[in-house]
Amino acid sequence: MPELLDIIGQDSALAHLQRVLAGKRRPHAYILAGPEGVGRRTTAVEFARLLLCERPRRQPNNGRLAELPKDFSLRLACGACPSCRTVSAETNPDLQVVYKELARYHEDKNIRDRVMQGLGIEVIRKYLIAPAYLASSGGRGKVFIVRQAELMSIPAQNALLKTLEEPPAQVTIILICHSPGELLPTTRSRCQVVRLGRLAADFVAKALADAGVETAEAAFWAAFSDGSPGLAGKLAEQDLYEFKRDLLRRLAVVSGGSERDLAETLRRAMERHAARLRKRDEKLAATLVNRQAGQTILAMIASVYRDALSAACGAHRPPIHADQAQAVRKIAARFDAPTLANILAQLSRYEQLLWRNINPKLLWDNVAVTCATAAALEV
């Protein structure tokens, strides 16, 4: 069973939470902000465990958190009481995790049948606002963790404002998101912001290697995930590395006239990756899964051209594709820096279009032409 102090690389955030707990007035709403896979969810759950623990304990800091005095009294969950054990088993009735897929359990069929791309007001009302006003089972309050809080619709955030501002006694709300700026100012102003940072790529690569990932692949995913061990580990499990290597080889030689083969390769790759994602969660809508798969592939392509742009500019930026540096140099030799920047801008636009109702074949046809010729097409 982990505890707060077991979370690696987030000492600043942990020190922040310990100072909050030591204060005379503890905030009742928090935003845990940071990239995916750096421990936001684990931090939220372990903080909730501590808040709900029946026998919380104390121990001296003794230098564990450098930002706090050595004699600072750290507060930790006991890990053994019934509340702590049920948090581990995900059965504690006073800890509720709220996420967009809860819509599929709503009593309203129209809500159940929607494509779950956002976190709507119906989910927030049913699974957070209403139960927040019910009595806690253990007598130590209730904690609500909202995953992907940036997906909350404006009506959902507005509906939540009163509960954020004047919550029932002993109710704590934790919003997990990438950046506080993705939430409404009125939401942010009612929450204590706790920021979690990225981890060093070397640390992430070592963690992957220790888990059995080959060294070169581990280094790639560590760089590609930008210091997110959770994201790097998830991608490493999806058998995408050989596709990535083949993709870069194709990008290094593609030119006007050969882009059709590249487009077909990208379309089929999206379908294969989507099938893997759907196998992991069969309840996800096919449209959503296809878009998630396409987003990963577009991110891979963009990372290649970012490396090429760095090479063209002579920038001293650690490469993402260090395992295929020669192929990256070929791309950098074919396009100058402004053209590479334009390609990246186009790829960003294609990512936006991906989340609309664009035909996949049309999307990948355009992506392939842009990669081959730097042409900016209208789709």
C-alpha positions as CSV (number, residue, x, y, z in Angstrom):
1,M,0.0,0.0,0.0
2,P,1.6,3.3,-1.1
3,E,1.5,6.5,1.0
4,L,2.1,10.1,0.2
5,L,5.9,9.9,0.8
6,D,6.2,7.0,-1.7
7,I,5.3,9.3,-4.6
8,I,8.6,9.9,-6.4
9,G,9.7,13.2,-7.8
10,Q,6.9,15.4,-6.5
11,D,8.4,16.6,-3.2
12,S,7.4,20.2,-3.8
13,A,3.7,19.2,-4.2
14,L,3.9,16.9,-1.1
15,A,5.5,19.7,1.0
16,H,2.7,22.0,-0.2
17,L,0.0,19.5,1.0
18,Q,1.8,19.0,4.3
19,R,1.9,22.8,4.9
20,V,-1.9,22.9,4.1
21,L,-2.6,20.2,6.6
22,A,-0.6,22.0,9.3
23,G,-2.5,25.2,8.8
24,K,-5.3,26.4,11.0
25,R,-7.8,26.4,8.2
26,R,-7.6,23.6,5.7
27,P,-9.0,24.4,2.2
28,H,-11.9,22.2,1.1
29,A,-11.1,22.3,-2.7
30,Y,-7.9,21.6,-4.6
31,I,-6.6,21.5,-8.1
32,L,-3.9,19.0,-8.7
33,A,-2.3,20.3,-12.0
34,G,0.3,18.7,-14.1
35,P,1.0,16.5,-17.1
36,E,-0.6,13.1,-17.4
37,G,1.3,10.2,-15.7
38,V,3.3,12.1,-13.2
39,G,1.3,11.0,-10.1
40,R,-1.6,13.3,-10.0
41,R,-4.2,10.5,-9.4
42,T,-2.0,8.7,-6.9
43,T,-1.4,11.9,-5.0
44,A,-5.2,12.6,-4.9
45,V,-6.0,9.1,-3.7
46,E,-3.3,9.1,-1.0
47,F,-4.3,12.6,0.2
48,A,-7.9,11.3,0.4
49,R,-6.7,8.3,2.3
50,L,-5.1,10.6,4.8
51,L,-8.1,12.8,5.2
52,L,-10.4,9.8,5.8
53,C,-8.0,7.8,8.0
54,E,-9.3,6.8,11.4
55,R,-5.9,6.7,13.1
56,P,-3.7,9.2,11.2
57,R,-0.1,9.2,12.4
58,R,2.8,11.7,12.6
59,Q,6.5,11.4,12.0
60,P,9.3,14.0,11.9
61,N,10.3,15.1,8.5
62,N,14.1,14.5,9.2
63,G,15.0,15.9,5.8
64,R,12.6,13.8,3.7
65,L,11.0,16.9,2.2
66,A,13.7,19.4,1.6
67,E,11.3,22.4,1.5
68,L,10.2,21.7,5.1
69,P,12.1,22.0,8.3
70,K,13.7,18.8,9.6
71,D,11.5,18.9,12.7
72,F,8.3,19.5,10.8
73,S,5.7,17.0,11.8
74,L,4.5,15.1,8.7
75,R,0.9,13.7,8.7
76,L,0.4,10.3,7.2
77,A,-2.4,7.7,6.9
78,C,-2.0,4.7,9.2
79,G,-2.6,2.3,6.3
80,A,-4.3,-0.3,8.5
81,C,-7.6,1.0,9.6
82,P,-10.8,-0.1,7.9
83,S,-11.0,3.3,6.0
84,C,-7.4,2.9,4.7
85,R,-8.0,-0.7,3.6
86,T,-11.3,0.2,1.8
87,V,-9.5,3.1,0.0
88,S,-7.0,0.5,-1.3
89,A,-9.9,-1.8,-2.4
90,E,-11.7,1.1,-4.1
91,T,-14.7,0.4,-2.0
92,N,-14.7,3.2,0.5
93,P,-18.1,4.9,0.3
94,D,-16.7,8.2,1.4
95,L,-14.3,8.4,-1.5
96,Q,-16.0,9.0,-4.8
97,V,-14.1,9.3,-8.1
98,V,-16.0,11.3,-10.8
99,Y,-15.2,10.9,-14.5
100,K,-16.9,11.3,-17.8
101,E,-17.6,7.6,-18.4
102,L,-20.0,7.6,-15.4
103,A,-22.5,8.9,-17.9
104,R,-23.0,5.3,-19.1
105,Y,-24.6,4.5,-15.7
106,H,-27.0,7.4,-15.7
107,E,-30.7,6.6,-15.4
108,D,-31.4,8.8,-18.5
109,K,-31.0,6.7,-21.6
110,N,-30.2,9.8,-23.7
111,I,-27.3,10.6,-21.5
112,R,-26.1,7.0,-21.5
113,D,-26.1,6.9,-25.3
114,R,-24.0,10.0,-25.8
115,V,-20.4,9.9,-27.1
116,M,-18.5,10.6,-23.9
117,Q,-16.0,13.3,-24.9
118,G,-16.8,15.8,-22.1
119,L,-17.7,15.8,-18.5
120,G,-21.2,17.1,-18.5
121,I,-23.5,18.7,-16.0
122,E,-25.6,15.6,-15.6
123,V,-22.6,13.6,-14.3
124,I,-21.4,16.4,-12.0
125,R,-24.9,16.8,-10.5
126,K,-25.6,13.1,-9.9
127,Y,-22.1,11.9,-8.8
128,L,-20.7,14.9,-7.0
129,I,-23.1,17.6,-6.0
130,A,-26.0,15.4,-4.8
131,P,-23.9,12.9,-2.8
132,A,-21.8,15.7,-1.3
133,Y,-24.9,16.7,0.8
134,L,-25.4,13.2,2.2
135,A,-23.9,12.1,5.5
136,S,-20.5,10.3,5.4
137,S,-20.4,6.7,6.4
138,G,-17.2,6.8,8.5
139,G,-17.8,10.1,10.2
140,R,-14.6,11.7,8.9
141,G,-16.1,13.5,5.9
142,K,-16.2,12.7,2.2
143,V,-13.7,13.2,-0.6
144,F,-14.6,13.6,-4.3
145,I,-11.8,13.3,-7.0
146,V,-12.7,14.6,-10.4
147,R,-10.5,13.1,-13.1
148,Q,-9.9,15.1,-16.3
149,A,-11.5,18.1,-14.8
150,E,-10.5,20.2,-17.8
151,L,-13.3,18.2,-19.7
152,M,-16.0,19.7,-17.5
153,S,-18.4,21.7,-19.5
154,I,-19.1,25.3,-18.7
155,P,-22.6,24.4,-17.3
156,A,-21.0,21.7,-15.2
157,Q,-18.4,24.1,-13.7
158,N,-21.1,26.7,-13.1
159,A,-23.3,24.1,-11.3
160,L,-20.4,23.1,-9.1
161,L,-19.5,26.7,-8.0
162,K,-21.9,26.8,-5.0
163,T,-20.5,23.4,-3.7
164,L,-17.0,24.6,-4.2
165,E,-17.6,27.9,-2.4
166,E,-19.8,26.6,0.4
167,P,-19.4,22.8,0.7
168,P,-21.0,20.8,3.4
169,A,-18.9,20.2,6.5
170,Q,-15.9,17.9,6.0
171,V,-16.3,17.6,2.2
172,T,-13.2,17.9,0.1
173,I,-13.2,18.2,-3.7
174,I,-10.0,17.5,-5.7
175,L,-9.9,18.4,-9.4
176,I,-7.3,16.8,-11.5
177,C,-6.3,18.6,-14.7
178,H,-3.3,19.4,-16.9
179,S,-3.3,23.2,-16.2
180,P,-5.5,25.4,-14.0
181,G,-5.9,27.7,-17.0
182,E,-8.1,25.1,-18.6
183,L,-10.7,25.7,-15.9
184,L,-13.0,28.7,-15.5
185,P,-11.5,31.6,-13.4
186,T,-14.5,31.2,-11.1
187,T,-13.6,27.5,-10.5
188,R,-9.9,28.2,-10.0
189,S,-10.5,31.0,-7.5
190,R,-12.3,28.6,-5.2
191,C,-9.5,26.0,-5.1
192,Q,-6.0,25.6,-3.7
193,V,-3.7,24.9,-6.7
194,V,-1.1,22.2,-6.2
195,R,1.3,21.7,-9.1
196,L,3.0,18.5,-10.0
197,G,6.0,18.6,-12.4
198,R,7.6,16.4,-15.0
199,L,10.3,13.9,-14.1
200,A,13.7,13.7,-15.6
201,A,13.8,11.7,-18.8
202,D,16.7,9.6,-17.4
203,F,14.6,8.6,-14.4
204,V,11.7,7.6,-16.6
205,A,13.9,5.6,-19.0
206,K,15.5,3.7,-16.1
207,A,12.0,2.9,-14.6
208,L,11.0,1.5,-18.0
209,A,14.2,-0.4,-18.4
210,D,13.8,-1.9,-14.9
211,A,10.3,-3.0,-16.0
212,G,11.8,-4.9,-19.0
213,V,11.6,-2.4,-21.8
214,E,14.6,-2.5,-24.1
215,T,17.1,0.4,-23.5
216,A,16.6,2.3,-26.8
217,E,12.9,2.0,-26.7
218,A,12.8,3.0,-23.0
219,A,14.8,6.1,-23.9
220,F,12.5,7.0,-26.7
221,W,9.3,6.7,-24.7
222,A,10.8,8.7,-21.8
223,A,11.6,11.5,-24.2
224,F,8.4,11.3,-26.1
225,S,6.3,11.4,-22.9
226,D,8.3,14.5,-21.8
227,G,9.0,13.1,-18.4
228,S,5.7,11.4,-17.6
229,P,6.4,7.9,-16.3
230,G,2.7,6.9,-16.4
231,L,2.2,7.9,-20.0
232,A,5.6,6.4,-21.0
233,G,4.6,3.1,-19.4
234,K,1.2,3.1,-21.0
235,L,2.6,3.7,-24.5
236,A,5.4,1.1,-24.0
237,E,2.6,-1.5,-23.4
238,Q,0.9,-0.8,-26.7
239,D,3.4,-2.3,-29.1
240,L,4.0,1.0,-31.0
241,Y,7.7,1.2,-31.0
242,E,8.4,-0.8,-34.2
243,F,5.6,1.2,-36.0
244,K,7.4,4.4,-34.8
245,R,10.7,3.3,-36.3
246,D,9.0,2.3,-39.6
247,L,7.1,5.6,-39.6
248,L,10.3,7.7,-39.2
249,R,12.0,5.7,-42.0
250,R,9.0,6.5,-44.3
251,L,9.0,10.2,-43.4
252,A,12.7,10.5,-44.2
253,V,12.1,9.4,-47.8
254,V,8.5,10.4,-48.6
255,S,8.2,12.9,-51.4
256,G,5.6,14.2,-53.8
257,G,4.1,11.2,-55.6
258,S,4.8,8.7,-52.8
259,E,2.5,10.2,-50.2
260,R,-0.4,7.9,-51.1
261,D,1.4,4.9,-49.5
262,L,2.2,6.9,-46.4
263,A,-1.4,7.9,-46.1
264,E,-2.6,4.3,-46.3
265,T,0.0,3.3,-43.7
266,L,-1.2,6.0,-41.3
267,R,-4.8,5.1,-41.8
268,R,-4.2,1.4,-41.1
269,A,-2.0,2.2,-38.1
270,M,-4.8,4.3,-36.6
271,E,-7.2,1.4,-37.1
272,R,-4.9,-1.2,-35.5
273,H,-4.1,1.1,-32.5
274,A,-7.8,1.9,-32.1
275,A,-8.6,-1.9,-32.0
276,R,-6.0,-2.3,-29.2
277,L,-7.5,0.6,-27.2
278,R,-11.1,-0.8,-27.7
279,K,-10.0,-4.2,-26.5
280,R,-8.8,-2.6,-23.3
281,D,-12.2,-0.9,-22.7
282,E,-15.0,-2.2,-24.9
283,K,-17.4,0.3,-23.5
284,L,-15.6,3.3,-25.1
285,A,-17.3,4.7,-28.1
286,A,-15.7,3.8,-31.4
287,T,-15.5,7.4,-32.5
288,L,-13.7,8.4,-29.3
289,V,-11.2,5.5,-29.6
290,N,-10.4,6.3,-33.2
291,R,-9.7,9.9,-32.3
292,Q,-7.4,8.9,-29.4
293,A,-5.5,6.5,-31.6
294,G,-5.2,9.2,-34.3
295,Q,-4.0,11.7,-31.8
296,T,-1.1,9.4,-30.7
297,I,0.0,8.9,-34.3
298,L,-0.1,12.7,-35.0
299,A,1.9,13.3,-31.9
300,M,4.5,10.9,-33.1
301,I,4.7,12.6,-36.5
302,A,5.0,16.0,-34.9
303,S,7.8,14.8,-32.6
304,V,9.8,13.9,-35.7
305,Y,9.5,17.3,-37.2
306,R,10.3,19.0,-33.9
307,D,13.5,17.0,-33.8
308,A,14.2,18.0,-37.5
309,L,13.5,21.7,-36.7
310,S,15.9,21.6,-33.7
311,A,18.5,20.1,-36.0
312,A,17.9,22.7,-38.8
313,C,18.2,25.5,-36.3
314,G,21.3,24.0,-34.5
315,A,19.3,24.1,-31.2
316,H,20.8,22.2,-28.3
317,R,17.6,20.4,-27.4
318,P,17.7,16.7,-26.4
319,P,16.3,14.7,-29.3
320,I,13.3,12.6,-28.9
321,H,14.3,10.2,-31.7
322,A,18.0,9.8,-30.7
323,D,17.7,6.1,-31.9
324,Q,17.1,7.3,-35.5
325,A,19.2,10.5,-35.7
326,Q,20.3,9.9,-39.3
327,A,16.7,9.8,-40.5
328,V,15.9,13.0,-38.7
329,R,18.9,14.7,-40.3
330,K,17.6,13.7,-43.8
331,I,14.3,15.5,-43.0
332,A,16.2,18.5,-41.7
333,A,18.3,18.6,-44.9
334,R,15.2,18.6,-47.1
335,F,13.3,21.4,-45.4
336,D,14.5,24.7,-44.0
337,A,13.5,25.9,-40.5
338,P,10.5,28.1,-41.5
339,T,9.1,25.2,-43.6
340,L,9.5,22.8,-40.8
341,A,7.7,25.2,-38.5
342,N,4.9,25.5,-41.0
343,I,4.6,21.7,-41.1
344,L,4.3,21.6,-37.4
345,A,1.6,24.3,-37.5
346,Q,-0.3,22.2,-40.1
347,L,0.0,19.0,-37.9
348,S,-1.5,21.0,-35.0
349,R,-4.4,22.0,-37.2
350,Y,-4.9,18.4,-38.3
351,E,-5.1,17.4,-34.6
352,Q,-7.9,19.9,-34.1
353,L,-9.7,18.5,-37.1
354,L,-9.3,15.0,-35.8
355,W,-11.7,15.8,-33.0
356,R,-14.4,17.0,-35.4
357,N,-16.3,14.9,-37.9
358,I,-13.6,14.7,-40.5
359,N,-13.3,11.6,-42.8
360,P,-10.2,9.6,-41.6
361,K,-9.1,8.9,-45.2
362,L,-9.2,12.7,-46.0
363,L,-7.3,13.5,-42.8
364,W,-4.5,11.1,-43.5
365,D,-4.3,12.0,-47.2
366,N,-3.7,15.6,-46.1
367,V,-1.2,14.7,-43.4
368,A,0.8,12.6,-45.9
369,V,0.9,15.4,-48.4
370,T,2.0,17.9,-45.8
371,C,4.8,15.6,-44.6
372,A,6.0,15.0,-48.2
373,T,5.8,18.5,-49.7
374,A,5.0,20.9,-46.8
375,A,1.9,21.9,-48.7
376,A,-0.8,23.5,-46.5
377,L,-4.0,22.0,-47.7
378,E,-7.6,23.0,-46.8
379,V,-9.7,20.1,-45.5
